[in-house]
Amino acid sequence: MALRYLVSLSLVVAVLADQTSRTSISLSGPPTVSHPQPSYHPGPAYQPKHSTEQVHEPAVPECAANTTKSWCLQDDHYPTYEIKHAAEYHYEKLLSLYADVADLNTELSVDRPNTLDEETYLCPSETAYVRPLRAQNTEGKWRFVVNNIDVHYQTLIQTTRIEECLTSADACPLVPDCYDSKCQQKSINHRFLVYDSYDQYFPFAIETFKLPATCACVLAWPPIPTTIILDLEH
């Protein structure tokens, strides 16, 4: 009878040992539960790496990919937050540069007119006052122009007047045919306050940009000779 009881107890212990709960029976104390161990070993926690390599932008930015203009009025990659943060950090020094261009009170620089004046020229043209976000400087490099940036209750803006010929290289429509004339695009250099994200010490500077200023009618001299028939009998 005692032998049969020991055999039954051994079978019960064996069955309980195979259950998924992993419960082990000890005749000398309370049962202990061992949890299943994972079949994988998690890797170390992610540590961000600070790379010293600079990722340079393409020669022609995305905003100017489908145009021949050397400026962008819309730019999906304009770093507004970065410029604002740098402007607040270098506020005092930045204001001296901004005043150097903002105080140029001429319509060809950064004056802030609200309306366009009606102007008539010999060649058809299109005039506008613009605030570029990115432009190509006189060295051929594209720069971020500081525009529409709010810093310390002040908005930094730079407005310029441009005029583009609509019929460049064509004859001037209001000039007689006896004159050799053509419409020609004239440009002028503007000074803009720009942001350079690769300058770690002071990312602001003033650079020059060539933008269309007027659409002129150029006359060749002397004019095309004409034949004059004189009636000497009268």
Phi, psi and omega per residue, in radians:
M1 nan -0.786 3.105
A2 -1.119 -0.643 3.125
L3 -1.131 -0.751 3.134
R4 -1.102 -0.657 -3.132
Y5 -1.152 -0.692 3.117
L6 -1.154 -0.684 3.124
V7 -1.121 -0.763 -3.141
S8 -1.107 -0.708 3.130
L9 -1.144 -0.642 3.105
S10 -1.129 -0.692 3.131
L11 -1.152 -0.698 3.134
V12 -1.111 -0.745 3.119
V13 -1.097 -0.696 -3.125
A14 -1.145 -0.733 -3.136
V15 -1.154 -0.775 -3.139
L16 -1.116 -0.560 -3.141
A17 -1.187 -0.451 -3.109
D18 -1.539 -0.116 -3.099
Q19 -1.254 2.711 -3.063
T20 -1.199 -0.274 3.120
S21 -1.296 -0.197 3.106
R22 0.996 0.751 3.138
T23 -1.589 2.192 3.120
S24 -1.819 2.437 -3.098
I25 -1.795 2.257 3.079
S26 -2.082 2.178 -3.118
L27 -1.240 -0.299 -3.076
S28 -1.720 -0.074 -3.094
G29 -2.851 -3.071 -3.129
P30 -1.195 2.687 -3.131
P31 -1.180 2.542 3.084
T32 -2.012 2.501 -3.098
V33 -1.905 2.209 3.091
S34 -1.900 2.182 -3.108
H35 -1.385 2.593 3.139
P36 -1.170 2.477 -3.140
Q37 -1.543 2.475 3.124
P38 -1.152 2.606 -3.117
S39 -1.481 -0.042 3.138
Y40 -2.160 2.869 3.124
H41 -2.061 1.909 -3.117
P42 -1.066 2.514 -3.129
G43 -1.399 3.077 3.141
P44 -1.190 2.727 3.141
A45 -1.100 2.597 -3.106
Y46 -1.192 2.291 3.082
Q47 -2.069 2.019 -3.134
P48 -1.110 2.475 3.141
K49 -1.880 2.325 3.131
H50 -1.661 1.896 -3.119
S51 -1.497 2.445 3.100
T52 -1.597 -0.056 -3.132
E53 -1.463 2.332 3.130
Q54 -1.630 2.343 3.101
V55 -1.629 1.818 -3.096
H56 -1.370 2.540 -3.134
E57 -1.358 2.805 3.118
P58 -1.135 2.818 -3.108
A59 -1.035 -0.667 3.094
V60 -1.991 2.068 -3.103
P61 -1.202 2.878 -3.100
E62 -1.076 -0.592 -3.103
C63 -1.185 -0.348 -3.116
A64 -1.947 0.252 -3.061
A65 -1.194 -0.554 -3.049
N66 -1.982 0.527 3.126
T67 -2.577 2.773 3.089
T68 -1.715 0.005 3.140
K69 -1.266 2.644 -3.122
S70 -1.715 0.413 3.096
W71 -2.635 2.763 3.137
C72 -2.202 2.237 3.047
L73 -1.604 -0.341 3.070
Q74 -2.175 2.383 -3.120
D75 -2.633 1.898 -3.130
D76 -1.194 -0.295 -3.107
H77 -1.903 0.381 3.138
Y78 -1.233 2.165 -3.031
P79 -1.455 1.218 -3.088
T80 -1.041 -0.807 -3.094
Y81 -1.121 -0.753 -3.122
E82 -1.134 -0.731 3.132
I83 -1.152 -0.732 3.130
K84 -1.089 -0.767 3.140
H85 -1.109 -0.783 3.134
A86 -1.171 -0.620 3.137
A87 -1.161 -0.655 3.098
E88 -1.210 -0.618 -3.121
Y89 -1.254 -0.690 -3.110
H90 -1.870 0.645 -2.941
Y91 -1.013 -0.897 -3.050
E92 -1.084 -0.818 -3.125
K93 -1.219 -0.596 3.138
L94 -1.152 -0.665 -3.102
L95 -1.080 -0.605 3.126
S96 -1.139 -0.654 3.087
L97 -1.241 -0.741 -3.121
Y98 -1.109 -0.676 3.110
A99 -1.123 -0.487 -3.119
D100 -1.169 -0.502 3.120
V101 -1.814 -0.535 -3.099
A102 -1.266 -0.429 -3.110
D103 -1.508 0.010 3.078
L104 -1.333 1.633 -2.990
N105 -1.517 1.134 3.078
T106 -2.313 2.664 -3.098
E107 -1.256 -0.205 -3.141
L108 -1.705 0.075 3.121
S109 -2.073 -1.939 -3.051
V110 -2.114 0.570 3.028
D111 -1.116 2.762 -3.037
R112 -2.032 1.177 3.117
P113 -1.268 2.657 -3.139
N114 -1.720 -0.450 -3.099
T115 -2.290 2.771 3.078
L116 -1.611 2.350 3.064
D117 -1.485 2.508 3.093
E118 -1.356 2.150 -3.110
E119 -2.264 2.474 -3.113
T120 -2.029 2.270 3.138
Y121 -2.216 2.994 3.127
L122 -1.294 -0.361 3.140
C123 -2.102 2.499 3.117
P124 -1.181 2.389 -3.099
S125 -2.600 2.967 3.115
E126 -2.200 2.172 -3.079
T127 -1.977 2.466 3.129
A128 -2.690 2.706 2.996
Y129 -1.881 2.107 -2.969
V130 -2.176 2.776 3.029
R131 -2.208 1.509 -3.073
P132 -1.159 2.523 3.055
L133 -1.662 -0.477 3.090
R134 -2.556 2.510 -3.110
A135 -2.655 2.803 -3.138
Q136 -1.711 2.120 -3.090
N137 -1.362 3.134 -3.071
T138 -1.197 -0.217 3.067
E139 -1.635 0.043 3.110
G140 1.517 0.148 -3.120
K141 -1.771 2.417 3.113
W142 -1.455 2.327 -3.099
R143 -2.253 2.659 2.999
F144 -1.438 2.158 3.104
V145 -1.581 2.299 -3.132
V146 -1.249 1.904 -3.090
N147 -2.581 2.431 3.098
N148 1.019 0.726 -3.142
I149 -1.862 2.102 3.103
D150 -1.583 2.142 3.138
V151 -2.570 2.145 3.114
H152 0.889 0.933 3.087
Y153 1.090 0.421 3.085
Q154 -2.353 2.459 3.120
T155 -1.846 2.112 3.126
L156 -1.540 2.024 -3.140
I157 -2.341 2.665 3.093
Q158 -2.421 1.986 -3.092
T159 -1.957 2.455 3.102
T160 -2.422 2.664 3.134
R161 -1.689 2.294 3.073
I162 -2.213 2.636 3.077
E163 -2.405 2.142 -3.081
E164 -2.005 2.360 3.072
C165 -1.198 2.412 3.068
L166 -1.642 -0.392 3.140
T167 -2.292 0.960 -3.120
S168 -1.083 2.417 -3.135
A169 1.340 -0.078 3.063
D170 -1.487 2.863 3.098
A171 -1.163 2.570 3.129
C172 -1.193 2.149 -3.017
P173 -1.192 -0.410 -3.093
L174 -1.721 0.129 -3.125
V175 -1.845 2.369 3.132
P176 -0.980 2.647 -3.089
D177 -1.155 -0.332 -3.134
C178 -1.215 -0.215 3.098
Y179 -1.782 2.409 3.064
D180 -1.477 1.808 -3.047
S181 -2.249 2.797 3.037
K182 -2.745 2.637 3.073
C183 -1.444 2.349 -3.064
Q184 -2.367 2.342 3.120
Q185 -1.371 2.207 3.073
K186 -1.891 2.493 -3.115
S187 -2.178 2.873 3.113
I188 -2.527 2.636 3.130
N189 -1.487 2.256 3.086
H190 -1.924 2.661 3.088
R191 -1.885 2.181 -3.137
F192 -2.170 2.562 2.969
L193 -1.439 2.171 -3.023
V194 -2.138 2.851 3.120
Y195 -2.041 2.242 3.128
D196 -2.059 1.863 -3.061
S197 -1.206 -0.261 -3.111
Y198 -1.547 -0.121 3.081
D199 -1.594 1.923 -3.052
Q200 -1.406 -0.273 -3.059
Y201 -1.666 -0.923 3.093
F202 -2.541 1.726 -2.966
P203 -1.445 0.408 -3.135
F204 -2.154 2.564 3.126
A205 -2.801 2.915 3.050
I206 -1.915 2.171 -3.133
E207 -2.259 2.878 -3.096
T208 -1.799 2.549 -3.102
F209 -2.384 2.378 -3.139
K210 -1.638 2.017 -3.096
L211 -2.228 2.653 -3.139
P212 -1.134 2.312 -3.061
A213 -1.991 -0.769 -3.110
T214 -2.542 2.804 3.022
C215 -1.998 1.829 -3.001
A216 -1.752 2.697 3.033
C217 -1.802 2.031 -3.084
V218 -1.769 2.244 -3.141
L219 -1.873 2.387 3.050
A220 -1.450 2.494 -3.126
W221 -2.248 2.302 0.060
P222 -1.351 2.921 3.117
P223 -1.169 2.899 3.125
I224 -1.058 2.212 -3.108
P225 -1.136 2.511 3.104
T226 -2.135 2.632 3.136
T227 -1.569 2.188 -3.140
I228 -1.958 2.172 -3.141
I229 -1.784 2.081 3.139
L230 -1.728 2.368 3.089
D231 -1.673 1.698 -3.056
L232 -1.318 -0.295 -3.107
E233 -1.278 -0.317 -3.132
H234 -1.911 nan nan
